[in-house]
Amino acid sequence: MTGRTTAHIMAWNDDFYYKISKQHGVDFCKLVGDSHRAAIDFVAQTVNEEGIDCNFSKVDGYLFPHEHTDKVIQEILYKEFETAKIAGFDVKMVNLNGDPACGKITDAILFPGNGDFHPLMYINGLARAIVKRGGKIYEQSRVTKNEEHKVITEDGVNVTADVVVLATNSPLNHNLEIHARQEAQRTYVIGFRIKKGSVKKAQWWDTCVPYHYVRTEQKEDYDVLIVGGNDNASGIKADDYVKLSPFISLEKWTRERWTAAEDILYTWTGQVYEPIDSLHLIGQAPIPTYGSNYIVTGDSGQGMTGGTIAGILIKDLILKRENPWANVYSPKRLPPLDKSTLQTTAEIVDHTVKGYITNRTPMGSDSIDIEDLVPDSGAIKQQGLNKVAIYKDKNGKLHKYSAVCSHMKCIVQWNPIDKTWDCPCHGSIFDAFGRCVNGPAKVDLTPV
């Protein structure tokens, strides 16, 4: 998913420091802040030492209220400001005076020293550094099973190692303790052409839940305003995408604030995993307890920051070094029993239960007729006792697959934006032809 990131290396944690402090205590909050600063420093140092040309620069970041006139939102901004100071950040409350170059924002919290870079150029630089030191990288080698000290590829090749790190969107096993602690969400991004220098080079985040995130990328003759947000749960029904219209509403939100936005150059989507208690899941997998296995997941959409934190922490865990972040991010930690965690857990359970119930409940007669399917679209149909995922390709030919996800038997749903079959339970994704393109599922949908 690195190719789909907007690459904010963030000082701010998008689950809010004041919430983390309330859920986990001040000490954990300070350690989370420390880990974010260390991640930014690591990237800066690595870029310098390895000579990685990835357009890295330090930029200011601004957290601003999504409703300027709402007193409650202003109070949230103030609480976050006070807690961010406790977490060790040199933050400032600023007024940007509605400057169009700053999204017409007024009040905001300034987080200095965030990182901007081109993510694929950085990843390629890391790959070269690994190979230079004797490491080997094998691409197009899908792992379908992991055991103690071993992974097995889809071609049946066994790879043994002292340590296995499952750094994935969601672990590729049936680890319910992990699957139940995070929710898969789709996120949306638009790249707008803007005149050079028309928007301040910075990172921008609002207090909306889910939040909007904004940055710029510099080209030779113009700049690109990269705007993301409008997240929704993965695996929603096709009709819900029409109601949400995520790209339309994201464009509207942008043009109301960043008036420099011109024509749209790019649109894309990504998948993120939101942990129920605001913290990444980094460390030894709780079940099954393979002592040689570590997992990295639940980065809350902050993959570049969270992935760097994970690299620092996992290294220390493997080498048996003390690291104060270990308990903070441990997958074995007990989530706090607060209102927010319980509500998020209930939502995840609700999605999962509905997925299983849908599998066993016959569909009504109001589902779309196959004849009414337009080319390059899909739908779920009841055929006898089974639910079938039917895709009509661009030439009008029908392709039929079992709608039962190959991971844990929930019913997939058609995603009309990405032209994929998405699972509402744990976020597995299959392309229009039933091929698995995103785990935790490991095999394709069954043709029928």
C-alpha positions in Angstrom: 0.0 0.0 0.0 3.1 2.3 0.1 2.3 3.5 -3.4 -1.1 4.8 -2.2 0.1 6.7 0.8 0.1 10.5 1.0 3.3 10.2 3.0 2.8 12.5 6.0 5.6 11.7 8.5 3.6 13.3 11.4 4.4 14.7 14.8 0.7 14.7 15.5 -1.1 11.4 16.2 -4.4 11.3 14.3 -6.2 9.7 17.2 -5.5 12.8 19.3 -3.0 13.0 22.2 -5.6 14.0 24.7 -7.6 10.9 23.9 -4.5 8.7 24.2 -3.7 10.3 27.5 -7.3 9.7 28.7 -7.3 6.1 27.5 -3.8 5.0 28.4 -2.4 7.5 30.8 0.1 10.4 30.6 3.1 8.1 30.6 1.9 6.2 27.5 1.0 9.5 25.8 4.6 10.8 26.4 6.0 7.7 24.9 3.8 7.9 21.8 5.0 11.4 21.3 8.6 10.3 21.7 8.1 7.5 19.1 6.7 10.0 16.6 9.7 12.4 17.0 12.1 9.4 16.7 10.4 8.3 13.5 10.9 11.7 11.9 14.5 11.9 13.1 15.2 8.3 11.8 13.9 9.2 8.3 15.9 12.4 8.2 19.1 10.7 9.3 18.6 7.7 7.0 18.0 10.0 4.0 21.2 11.9 4.8 23.4 9.0 5.6 22.3 6.8 2.6 22.1 9.7 0.2 18.5 8.9 -0.7 17.1 11.4 -3.3 13.4 11.5 -2.2 12.6 15.2 -1.9 12.7 15.0 1.9 12.2 18.2 3.8 11.1 19.3 7.3 7.8 21.2 7.3 5.3 22.7 9.7 2.1 20.8 10.4 -1.2 22.5 11.4 -4.1 21.0 13.3 -7.2 23.1 12.7 -10.9 22.9 13.8 -13.2 21.5 11.1 -15.9 23.9 12.4 -14.5 27.3 13.4 -17.7 28.5 15.1 -18.3 25.4 17.2 -17.4 25.9 20.8 -16.9 22.2 21.5 -14.5 21.9 18.6 -12.5 24.9 19.9 -12.3 23.2 23.3 -11.0 20.0 21.7 -8.3 22.1 19.9 -7.3 23.6 23.3 -7.2 20.2 25.0 -5.0 18.8 22.2 -2.7 21.8 22.5 -2.2 21.3 26.2 -1.7 17.6 26.0 0.7 17.9 23.0 2.9 20.1 25.2 2.8 17.4 28.0 3.8 14.8 25.3 7.0 16.8 24.6 6.1 18.9 21.5 7.0 22.5 21.0 3.6 23.4 19.8 2.1 26.9 19.4 -1.4 28.2 19.1 -1.4 30.4 16.0 -3.9 32.4 13.9 -3.4 32.2 10.2 -5.9 35.0 9.5 -7.9 33.1 6.9 -5.0 33.2 4.4 -6.1 31.4 1.2 -2.6 30.0 1.0 -3.4 28.3 4.3 -6.8 27.0 3.4 -8.6 30.0 4.8 -7.7 28.7 8.3 -7.8 30.9 11.3 -7.0 29.2 14.7 -4.7 26.2 14.6 -2.0 24.3 16.5 1.4 24.5 14.9 3.4 21.2 15.2 6.9 22.0 13.8 9.3 19.5 12.3 7.2 17.1 10.3 8.6 15.2 7.3 7.6 15.4 3.7 9.1 13.1 1.1 8.3 11.0 -2.0 7.4 7.6 -0.5 8.4 5.3 -3.4 11.7 7.1 -3.9 12.4 6.6 -0.2 11.4 2.9 -0.2 13.6 2.3 -3.2 16.5 4.0 -1.3 15.9 1.7 1.7 15.9 -1.3 -0.6 19.3 -0.3 -2.1 20.7 0.2 1.4 19.5 -3.3 2.4 21.0 -5.0 -0.6 24.2 -3.0 -0.1 24.6 -4.6 3.3 24.0 -8.1 2.0 20.2 -8.3 2.4 18.0 -10.0 -0.2 14.6 -8.9 -1.4 12.2 -11.2 -3.2 9.3 -9.6 -4.9 6.1 -11.3 -6.3 6.5 -14.0 -3.6 3.1 -14.2 -1.9 3.1 -15.9 1.5 0.1 -18.0 2.3 1.0 -19.6 5.5 3.3 -18.9 8.5 4.6 -21.3 11.1 7.3 -21.2 13.8 10.5 -20.0 12.1 8.9 -20.5 8.6 6.7 -19.0 5.9 5.3 -20.9 2.9 4.6 -19.2 -0.4 1.7 -19.8 -2.7 4.1 -21.9 -4.9 4.8 -24.2 -2.0 8.3 -22.9 -1.3 9.4 -23.1 2.4 11.4 -20.2 3.7 13.0 -20.6 7.1 14.3 -17.9 9.3 15.2 -17.2 12.9 12.5 -14.5 13.0 9.4 -13.8 10.9 7.9 -10.3 10.8 4.4 -10.0 9.4 4.3 -6.4 8.3 0.9 -6.3 6.6 -2.4 -4.4 6.5 -3.8 -7.3 8.6 -2.1 -10.5 9.6 -2.6 -13.3 7.1 -3.7 -15.9 9.7 -7.0 -16.4 11.6 -5.9 -14.5 14.6 -9.2 -13.2 15.9 -7.5 -11.4 18.8 -5.9 -9.1 16.2 -8.8 -9.0 13.7 -11.2 -8.0 16.5 -9.0 -5.1 17.6 -8.9 -3.1 14.3 -11.3 -2.1 11.6 -10.6 -1.9 7.9 -11.5 1.4 6.3 -11.3 2.9 2.8 -9.8 6.3 2.4 -9.9 8.7 -0.6 -7.3 11.1 -2.1 -7.5 13.8 -4.8 -4.5 15.5 -6.4 -5.3 19.1 -7.7 -3.1 21.1 -9.9 -2.1 24.4 -8.2 0.1 27.3 -9.3 3.6 27.1 -7.8 3.8 28.7 -4.4 0.0 29.3 -4.2 -0.3 27.1 -1.1 2.1 27.1 1.8 4.3 24.0 1.9 3.1 22.3 5.1 0.9 19.5 6.3 -2.7 20.2 7.3 -5.0 18.1 9.4 -8.5 18.9 10.7 -10.3 17.7 13.8 -13.1 16.0 11.9 -13.6 12.2 12.6 -12.6 10.8 10.1 -10.2 13.7 9.5 -9.0 15.4 6.3 -5.3 15.5 5.6 -3.6 17.9 3.1 -0.1 18.5 1.8 1.6 19.7 -1.4 4.0 18.1 -3.8 6.3 20.2 -6.0 6.6 19.7 -9.7 8.8 21.6 -12.2 6.1 23.9 -13.6 3.3 23.5 -11.0 2.5 22.1 -7.6 0.0 19.4 -6.6 -2.3 19.8 -3.7 -2.9 16.4 -2.2 -6.1 16.1 -0.2 -7.3 12.9 1.6 -10.1 11.9 3.9 -13.8 10.9 3.9 -13.0 7.4 5.2 -15.7 4.8 5.4 -15.8 1.2 6.6 -14.6 -1.4 4.0 -17.2 -3.7 2.5 -20.2 -1.3 2.6 -22.9 -2.0 0.0 -22.7 -0.5 -3.5 -25.7 1.8 -2.9 -23.9 3.3 0.1 -21.1 4.6 -2.1 -23.7 6.5 -4.1 -25.1 8.0 -0.9 -21.6 8.9 0.4 -20.1 10.1 -2.9 -16.7 10.3 -1.2 -14.8 12.0 -4.1 -17.5 14.5 -4.8 -17.7 15.6 -1.2 -13.9 15.6 -0.8 -13.6 17.9 -3.9 -16.3 20.2 -2.5 -14.6 20.3 0.9 -11.3 21.2 -0.7 -12.6 23.9 -3.0 -14.4 25.7 -0.2 -11.1 26.1 1.6 -8.2 25.9 -0.8 -9.3 28.2 -3.6 -6.1 27.7 -5.4 -7.2 24.2 -6.4 -7.6 24.0 -10.2 -8.2 20.9 -12.3 -8.0 17.4 -10.8 -4.9 15.5 -11.8 -5.3 12.3 -9.8 -7.8 10.3 -7.7 -7.1 7.2 -5.8 -8.1 5.1 -2.8 -6.3 3.3 -0.1 -7.0 0.9 2.8 -6.1 1.7 6.4 -6.7 -0.2 9.7 -8.0 1.6 12.7 -7.1 0.1 16.1 -9.9 0.2 18.7 -7.7 1.9 21.3 -5.8 4.4 19.2 -2.4 2.6 19.3 -0.5 0.6 16.7 -0.1 -3.2 17.1 3.7 -3.9 17.0 5.4 -6.8 18.6 4.9 -10.6 19.2 1.6 -12.0 18.0 -0.6 -13.1 20.9 -2.2 -16.1 19.3 -0.7 -18.4 18.1 2.3 -17.7 20.4 5.1 -18.4 17.9 8.0 -16.9 19.7 9.8 -16.2 16.4 6.9 -14.3 14.9 6.2 -10.5 15.2 3.4 -8.5 13.7 3.1 -4.9 12.5 -0.5 -3.7 11.9 -3.1 -1.2 13.0 -1.2 2.0 11.9 -4.4 4.1 11.8 -3.6 5.4 8.4 -0.2 6.7 9.5 1.8 4.1 7.7 5.0 6.1 7.0 5.2 7.2 10.6 3.9 3.9 12.2 6.0 1.8 9.9 9.2 3.6 10.9 8.3 3.3 14.6 7.8 -0.4 14.0 11.2 -0.8 12.3 12.9 0.8 15.3 10.9 -1.2 17.9 11.0 -4.6 16.2 14.8 -4.3 15.8 15.1 -3.8 19.5 12.7 -6.7 20.3 14.6 -9.1 18.1 17.9 -8.1 19.6 16.4 -8.4 23.1 17.1 -4.7 23.9 15.0 -2.7 26.2 12.6 -0.3 24.5 10.2 1.9 26.4 7.7 1.7 23.5 7.3 -2.1 23.8 4.4 -2.1 26.2 2.8 0.9 24.5 2.4 -0.9 21.1 2.3 -4.5 22.3 -0.4 -6.6 20.6 -0.7 -8.4 23.9 -1.8 -5.2 25.7 -5.3 -5.1 27.2 -7.5 -2.4 25.6 -8.9 0.2 28.1 -12.6 -0.4 28.9 -13.6 3.2 28.1 -16.6 4.5 26.1 -14.6 5.1 22.9 -13.0 1.6 22.9 -16.2 -0.1 23.7 -18.1 1.8 21.0 -15.4 1.0 18.4 -15.4 -2.7 19.4 -19.2 -2.8 19.1 -19.0 -1.4 15.6 -16.4 -4.0 14.6 -18.5 -6.8 16.1 -21.6 -5.4 14.4 -19.8 -5.5 10.9 -18.6 -9.0 11.5 -21.9 -10.4 12.8 -23.8 -8.8 9.9 -21.3 -10.4 7.5 -21.9 -13.8 8.9 -25.7 -13.3 9.1 -25.7 -12.2 5.5 -24.0 -15.4 4.5 -26.8 -17.4 6.0 -29.8 -15.2 5.2 -31.5 -15.5 1.8 -31.6 -12.2 -0.2 -34.9 -10.5 -1.0 -36.4 -10.2 -4.4 -35.4 -6.5 -4.6 -31.8 -7.2 -5.7 -30.7 -6.0 -9.1 -31.6 -8.1 -12.2 -28.5 -9.3 -14.0 -29.9 -7.9 -17.2 -29.8 -4.4 -15.6 -26.1 -4.6 -14.7 -24.2 -2.1 -16.8 -20.9 -3.2 -18.3 -17.9 -3.0 -15.9 -20.0 -3.4 -12.7 -20.9 -6.1 -10.2 -23.7 -7.3 -7.9 -24.4 -10.0 -5.3 -27.3 -12.3 -6.3 -29.0 -15.2 -4.5 -28.8 -18.4 -6.6 -30.5 -21.3 -4.8 -28.9 -21.5 -1.4 -25.8 -19.6 -2.4 -24.8 -16.0 -2.8 -22.9 -15.3 -6.0 -20.7 -12.4 -6.9 -21.4 -11.5 -10.5 -19.3 -9.2 -12.6 -20.3 -8.0 -16.1 -17.1 -7.0 -17.9 -16.7 -4.2 -20.4 -17.8 -6.5 -23.3 -20.9 -7.6 -21.5 -19.6 -11.1 -20.5 -20.7 -12.4 -17.0 -18.2 -13.8 -14.5 -19.5 -15.6 -11.5 -17.8 -16.4 -8.2 -18.9 -17.5 -4.7 -19.6 -14.3 -2.7 -18.2 -16.0 0.4 -14.8 -14.5 1.4 -12.1 -17.1 1.5 -10.8 -15.8 4.8 -13.6 -16.3 7.4 -16.7 -16.8 5.3 -18.3 -13.4 5.4 -20.1 -12.1 2.3 -18.1 -9.7 0.1 -19.7 -6.6 -1.4 -19.2 -4.8 -4.7 -17.1 -1.6 -4.5 -18.1 0.5 -7.6 -15.3 3.0 -7.1 -12.4 0.5 -7.2 -14.2 -2.2 -9.1 -13.4 -4.8 -6.5 -15.2 -7.2 -4.1 -14.5 -6.0 -0.5 -15.1 -8.0 2.7 -16.9 -6.1 5.5 -15.5 -8.3 8.2 -11.7 -8.0 8.0 -10.9 -6.0 4.9 -9.9 -8.6 2.3 -10.2 -7.4 -1.3 -10.6 -9.3 -4.5 -10.5 -7.8 -8.0 -13.5 -7.9 -10.3 -12.4 -11.4 -11.5 -12.2 -12.8 -7.9 -8.5 -12.7 -7.6 -7.2 -11.9 -4.0 -5.4 -8.6 -4.1 -5.4 -7.7 -0.3 -5.4 -9.9 2.8 -6.0 -11.3 5.3 -7.5 -13.7 2.7 -4.9 -15.8 1.0 -6.8 -17.4 -1.9 -9.2 -16.2 -4.6 -13.0 -16.4 -4.6 -14.3 -19.7 -5.9 -15.6 -19.6 -9.5 -19.1 -20.9 -10.0 
